[in-house]
Amino acid sequence: MLTLNKLRDFGADVDTGLIRYMNNESFYLMLVNKSLNENRLSDL
């Protein structure tokens, strides 16, 4: 299961991400999980 601490361990800027999503941790994690499961990350 993906957690904020695991994202931090990978080097993600979790604090900035949470600010963008009004500190809604569950919404933030849902979007991160969704993007990681996309097969189009290389398009970014």
PyMOL Python script that loads the backbone (N, CA, C, O; Angstrom):
from pymol import cmd

cmd.read_pdbstr("""\
ATOM      1  N   MET A   1       0.841  -1.173   0.000  1.00  0.00           N
ATOM      2  CA  MET A   1       0.000   0.000   0.000  1.00  0.00           C
ATOM      3  C   MET A   1       0.890   1.242   0.000  1.00  0.00           C
ATOM      4  O   MET A   1       1.879   1.317   0.729  1.00  0.00           O
ATOM      5  N   LEU A   2       0.523   2.192  -0.818  1.00  0.00           N
ATOM      6  CA  LEU A   2       1.271   3.428  -0.941  1.00  0.00           C
ATOM      7  C   LEU A   2       0.910   4.368   0.198  1.00  0.00           C
ATOM      8  O   LEU A   2      -0.265   4.573   0.504  1.00  0.00           O
ATOM      9  N   THR A   3       1.936   4.936   0.819  1.00  0.00           N
ATOM     10  CA  THR A   3       1.728   5.888   1.910  1.00  0.00           C
ATOM     11  C   THR A   3       2.540   7.150   1.641  1.00  0.00           C
ATOM     12  O   THR A   3       3.416   7.166   0.776  1.00  0.00           O
ATOM     13  N   LEU A   4       2.241   8.193   2.384  1.00  0.00           N
ATOM     14  CA  LEU A   4       3.009   9.430   2.242  1.00  0.00           C
ATOM     15  C   LEU A   4       4.476   9.200   2.572  1.00  0.00           C
ATOM     16  O   LEU A   4       5.357   9.735   1.898  1.00  0.00           O
ATOM     17  N   ASN A   5       4.743   8.413   3.597  1.00  0.00           N
ATOM     18  CA  ASN A   5       6.135   8.145   3.976  1.00  0.00           C
ATOM     19  C   ASN A   5       6.876   7.381   2.887  1.00  0.00           C
ATOM     20  O   ASN A   5       8.053   7.643   2.642  1.00  0.00           O
ATOM     21  N   LYS A   6       6.201   6.436   2.231  1.00  0.00           N
ATOM     22  CA  LYS A   6       6.849   5.707   1.138  1.00  0.00           C
ATOM     23  C   LYS A   6       7.149   6.647  -0.019  1.00  0.00           C
ATOM     24  O   LYS A   6       8.203   6.549  -0.646  1.00  0.00           O
ATOM     25  N   LEU A   7       6.227   7.554  -0.302  1.00  0.00           N
ATOM     26  CA  LEU A   7       6.476   8.533  -1.362  1.00  0.00           C
ATOM     27  C   LEU A   7       7.658   9.419  -1.009  1.00  0.00           C
ATOM     28  O   LEU A   7       8.491   9.715  -1.866  1.00  0.00           O
ATOM     29  N   ARG A   8       7.737   9.840   0.232  1.00  0.00           N
ATOM     30  CA  ARG A   8       8.879  10.656   0.677  1.00  0.00           C
ATOM     31  C   ARG A   8      10.185   9.879   0.529  1.00  0.00           C
ATOM     32  O   ARG A   8      11.200  10.428   0.100  1.00  0.00           O
ATOM     33  N   ASP A   9      10.149   8.595   0.889  1.00  0.00           N
ATOM     34  CA  ASP A   9      11.341   7.758   0.749  1.00  0.00           C
ATOM     35  C   ASP A   9      11.814   7.684  -0.694  1.00  0.00           C
ATOM     36  O   ASP A   9      13.015   7.580  -0.947  1.00  0.00           O
ATOM     37  N   PHE A  10      10.885   7.737  -1.644  1.00  0.00           N
ATOM     38  CA  PHE A  10      11.217   7.731  -3.068  1.00  0.00           C
ATOM     39  C   PHE A  10      11.657   9.102  -3.559  1.00  0.00           C
ATOM     40  O   PHE A  10      12.110   9.239  -4.695  1.00  0.00           O
ATOM     41  N   GLY A  11      11.526  10.119  -2.709  1.00  0.00           N
ATOM     42  CA  GLY A  11      11.966  11.456  -3.080  1.00  0.00           C
ATOM     43  C   GLY A  11      10.860  12.381  -3.560  1.00  0.00           C
ATOM     44  O   GLY A  11      11.139  13.471  -4.061  1.00  0.00           O
ATOM     45  N   ALA A  12       9.617  11.965  -3.415  1.00  0.00           N
ATOM     46  CA  ALA A  12       8.493  12.806  -3.851  1.00  0.00           C
ATOM     47  C   ALA A  12       8.341  14.011  -2.923  1.00  0.00           C
ATOM     48  O   ALA A  12       8.566  13.912  -1.717  1.00  0.00           O
ATOM     49  N   ASP A  13       7.966  15.121  -3.490  1.00  0.00           N
ATOM     50  CA  ASP A  13       7.699  16.339  -2.727  1.00  0.00           C
ATOM     51  C   ASP A  13       6.241  16.298  -2.261  1.00  0.00           C
ATOM     52  O   ASP A  13       5.377  16.989  -2.801  1.00  0.00           O
ATOM     53  N   VAL A  14       6.003  15.489  -1.269  1.00  0.00           N
ATOM     54  CA  VAL A  14       4.658  15.230  -0.763  1.00  0.00           C
ATOM     55  C   VAL A  14       4.025  16.494  -0.190  1.00  0.00           C
ATOM     56  O   VAL A  14       2.833  16.730  -0.386  1.00  0.00           O
ATOM     57  N   ASP A  15       4.793  17.293   0.502  1.00  0.00           N
ATOM     58  CA  ASP A  15       4.229  18.489   1.133  1.00  0.00           C
ATOM     59  C   ASP A  15       3.647  19.447   0.106  1.00  0.00           C
ATOM     60  O   ASP A  15       2.562  19.993   0.306  1.00  0.00           O
ATOM     61  N   THR A  16       4.364  19.654  -0.993  1.00  0.00           N
ATOM     62  CA  THR A  16       3.842  20.513  -2.050  1.00  0.00           C
ATOM     63  C   THR A  16       2.622  19.873  -2.705  1.00  0.00           C
ATOM     64  O   THR A  16       1.647  20.557  -3.014  1.00  0.00           O
ATOM     65  N   GLY A  17       2.680  18.574  -2.912  1.00  0.00           N
ATOM     66  CA  GLY A  17       1.538  17.875  -3.492  1.00  0.00           C
ATOM     67  C   GLY A  17       0.300  18.005  -2.635  1.00  0.00           C
ATOM     68  O   GLY A  17      -0.797  18.219  -3.151  1.00  0.00           O
ATOM     69  N   LEU A  18       0.464  17.879  -1.340  1.00  0.00           N
ATOM     70  CA  LEU A  18      -0.683  17.999  -0.435  1.00  0.00           C
ATOM     71  C   LEU A  18      -1.261  19.411  -0.454  1.00  0.00           C
ATOM     72  O   LEU A  18      -2.477  19.585  -0.384  1.00  0.00           O
ATOM     73  N   ILE A  19      -0.403  20.408  -0.548  1.00  0.00           N
ATOM     74  CA  ILE A  19      -0.892  21.785  -0.628  1.00  0.00           C
ATOM     75  C   ILE A  19      -1.781  21.949  -1.851  1.00  0.00           C
ATOM     76  O   ILE A  19      -2.831  22.588  -1.785  1.00  0.00           O
ATOM     77  N   ARG A  20      -1.354  21.370  -2.963  1.00  0.00           N
ATOM     78  CA  ARG A  20      -2.128  21.487  -4.203  1.00  0.00           C
ATOM     79  C   ARG A  20      -3.509  20.838  -4.080  1.00  0.00           C
ATOM     80  O   ARG A  20      -4.448  21.231  -4.772  1.00  0.00           O
ATOM     81  N   TYR A  21      -3.624  19.851  -3.206  1.00  0.00           N
ATOM     82  CA  TYR A  21      -4.896  19.144  -3.023  1.00  0.00           C
ATOM     83  C   TYR A  21      -5.514  19.437  -1.663  1.00  0.00           C
ATOM     84  O   TYR A  21      -6.178  18.590  -1.066  1.00  0.00           O
ATOM     85  N   MET A  22      -5.279  20.661  -1.186  1.00  0.00           N
ATOM     86  CA  MET A  22      -5.886  21.178   0.044  1.00  0.00           C
ATOM     87  C   MET A  22      -5.696  20.238   1.236  1.00  0.00           C
ATOM     88  O   MET A  22      -6.598  20.061   2.055  1.00  0.00           O
ATOM     89  N   ASN A  23      -4.507  19.640   1.316  1.00  0.00           N
ATOM     90  CA  ASN A  23      -4.129  18.735   2.412  1.00  0.00           C
ATOM     91  C   ASN A  23      -5.052  17.535   2.550  1.00  0.00           C
ATOM     92  O   ASN A  23      -5.162  16.947   3.626  1.00  0.00           O
ATOM     93  N   ASN A  24      -5.722  17.171   1.446  1.00  0.00           N
ATOM     94  CA  ASN A  24      -6.597  16.006   1.447  1.00  0.00           C
ATOM     95  C   ASN A  24      -5.754  14.785   1.089  1.00  0.00           C
ATOM     96  O   ASN A  24      -5.571  14.461  -0.084  1.00  0.00           O
ATOM     97  N   GLU A  25      -5.243  14.112   2.127  1.00  0.00           N
ATOM     98  CA  GLU A  25      -4.308  13.010   1.948  1.00  0.00           C
ATOM     99  C   GLU A  25      -4.907  11.875   1.122  1.00  0.00           C
ATOM    100  O   GLU A  25      -4.243  11.352   0.227  1.00  0.00           O
ATOM    101  N   SER A  26      -6.131  11.491   1.401  1.00  0.00           N
ATOM    102  CA  SER A  26      -6.729  10.366   0.680  1.00  0.00           C
ATOM    103  C   SER A  26      -6.909  10.688  -0.801  1.00  0.00           C
ATOM    104  O   SER A  26      -6.692   9.826  -1.653  1.00  0.00           O
ATOM    105  N   PHE A  27      -7.304  11.929  -1.117  1.00  0.00           N
ATOM    106  CA  PHE A  27      -7.459  12.339  -2.509  1.00  0.00           C
ATOM    107  C   PHE A  27      -6.103  12.359  -3.204  1.00  0.00           C
ATOM    108  O   PHE A  27      -5.973  11.883  -4.332  1.00  0.00           O
ATOM    109  N   TYR A  28      -5.112  12.900  -2.544  1.00  0.00           N
ATOM    110  CA  TYR A  28      -3.753  12.954  -3.086  1.00  0.00           C
ATOM    111  C   TYR A  28      -3.236  11.545  -3.389  1.00  0.00           C
ATOM    112  O   TYR A  28      -2.722  11.287  -4.477  1.00  0.00           O
ATOM    113  N   LEU A  29      -3.373  10.649  -2.430  1.00  0.00           N
ATOM    114  CA  LEU A  29      -2.891   9.282  -2.635  1.00  0.00           C
ATOM    115  C   LEU A  29      -3.668   8.570  -3.736  1.00  0.00           C
ATOM    116  O   LEU A  29      -3.093   7.786  -4.492  1.00  0.00           O
ATOM    117  N   MET A  30      -4.962   8.833  -3.834  1.00  0.00           N
ATOM    118  CA  MET A  30      -5.772   8.230  -4.887  1.00  0.00           C
ATOM    119  C   MET A  30      -5.262   8.680  -6.253  1.00  0.00           C
ATOM    120  O   MET A  30      -5.142   7.865  -7.168  1.00  0.00           O
ATOM    121  N   LEU A  31      -4.960   9.974  -6.399  1.00  0.00           N
ATOM    122  CA  LEU A  31      -4.468  10.481  -7.672  1.00  0.00           C
ATOM    123  C   LEU A  31      -3.075   9.958  -7.994  1.00  0.00           C
ATOM    124  O   LEU A  31      -2.781   9.648  -9.149  1.00  0.00           O
ATOM    125  N   VAL A  32      -2.218   9.857  -6.988  1.00  0.00           N
ATOM    126  CA  VAL A  32      -0.877   9.301  -7.216  1.00  0.00           C
ATOM    127  C   VAL A  32      -0.998   7.853  -7.664  1.00  0.00           C
ATOM    128  O   VAL A  32      -0.349   7.444  -8.627  1.00  0.00           O
ATOM    129  N   ASN A  33      -1.821   7.077  -6.975  1.00  0.00           N
ATOM    130  CA  ASN A  33      -2.023   5.671  -7.367  1.00  0.00           C
ATOM    131  C   ASN A  33      -2.566   5.576  -8.783  1.00  0.00           C
ATOM    132  O   ASN A  33      -2.123   4.738  -9.569  1.00  0.00           O
ATOM    133  N   LYS A  34      -3.511   6.424  -9.102  1.00  0.00           N
ATOM    134  CA  LYS A  34      -4.104   6.409 -10.435  1.00  0.00           C
ATOM    135  C   LYS A  34      -3.048   6.717 -11.495  1.00  0.00           C
ATOM    136  O   LYS A  34      -2.988   6.056 -12.531  1.00  0.00           O
ATOM    137  N   SER A  35      -2.228   7.714 -11.230  1.00  0.00           N
ATOM    138  CA  SER A  35      -1.208   8.071 -12.216  1.00  0.00           C
ATOM    139  C   SER A  35      -0.138   6.985 -12.345  1.00  0.00           C
ATOM    140  O   SER A  35       0.383   6.757 -13.437  1.00  0.00           O
ATOM    141  N   LEU A  36       0.187   6.324 -11.255  1.00  0.00           N
ATOM    142  CA  LEU A  36       1.179   5.250 -11.321  1.00  0.00           C
ATOM    143  C   LEU A  36       0.668   4.042 -12.087  1.00  0.00           C
ATOM    144  O   LEU A  36       1.453   3.296 -12.672  1.00  0.00           O
ATOM    145  N   ASN A  37      -0.635   3.850 -12.086  1.00  0.00           N
ATOM    146  CA  ASN A  37      -1.227   2.720 -12.787  1.00  0.00           C
ATOM    147  C   ASN A  37      -1.500   3.012 -14.259  1.00  0.00           C
ATOM    148  O   ASN A  37      -1.854   2.114 -15.023  1.00  0.00           O
ATOM    149  N   GLU A  38      -1.333   4.272 -14.648  1.00  0.00           N
ATOM    150  CA  GLU A  38      -1.500   4.643 -16.051  1.00  0.00           C
ATOM    151  C   GLU A  38      -0.312   4.114 -16.846  1.00  0.00           C
ATOM    152  O   GLU A  38       0.817   4.082 -16.358  1.00  0.00           O
ATOM    153  N   ASN A  39      -0.581   3.713 -18.043  1.00  0.00           N
ATOM    154  CA  ASN A  39       0.493   3.247 -18.913  1.00  0.00           C
ATOM    155  C   ASN A  39       1.050   4.373 -19.763  1.00  0.00           C
ATOM    156  O   ASN A  39       1.812   4.125 -20.698  1.00  0.00           O
ATOM    157  N   ARG A  40       0.683   5.605 -19.452  1.00  0.00           N
ATOM    158  CA  ARG A  40       1.088   6.732 -20.274  1.00  0.00           C
ATOM    159  C   ARG A  40       2.041   7.682 -19.553  1.00  0.00           C
ATOM    160  O   ARG A  40       2.185   8.830 -19.973  1.00  0.00           O
ATOM    161  N   LEU A  41       2.692   7.240 -18.488  1.00  0.00           N
ATOM    162  CA  LEU A  41       3.613   8.117 -17.765  1.00  0.00           C
ATOM    163  C   LEU A  41       4.726   8.632 -18.667  1.00  0.00           C
ATOM    164  O   LEU A  41       5.219   9.742 -18.467  1.00  0.00           O
ATOM    165  N   SER A  42       5.121   7.848 -19.646  1.00  0.00           N
ATOM    166  CA  SER A  42       6.190   8.296 -20.533  1.00  0.00           C
ATOM    167  C   SER A  42       5.771   9.505 -21.364  1.00  0.00           C
ATOM    168  O   SER A  42       6.624  10.242 -21.860  1.00  0.00           O
ATOM    169  N   ASP A  43       4.450   9.715 -21.520  1.00  0.00           N
ATOM    170  CA  ASP A  43       3.960  10.877 -22.264  1.00  0.00           C
ATOM    171  C   ASP A  43       4.215  12.179 -21.521  1.00  0.00           C
ATOM    172  O   ASP A  43       4.236  13.251 -22.127  1.00  0.00           O
ATOM    173  N   LEU A  44       4.408  12.089 -20.223  1.00  0.00           N
ATOM    174  CA  LEU A  44       4.659  13.305 -19.449  1.00  0.00           C
ATOM    175  C   LEU A  44       6.007  13.868 -19.799  1.00  0.00           C
ATOM    176  O   LEU A  44       6.408  14.896 -19.253  1.00  0.00           O
TER     177      LEU A  44
END
""", "prot")
cmd.dss("prot")
cmd.show_as("cartoon", "prot")
cmd.util.cbc("prot")
cmd.orient("prot")
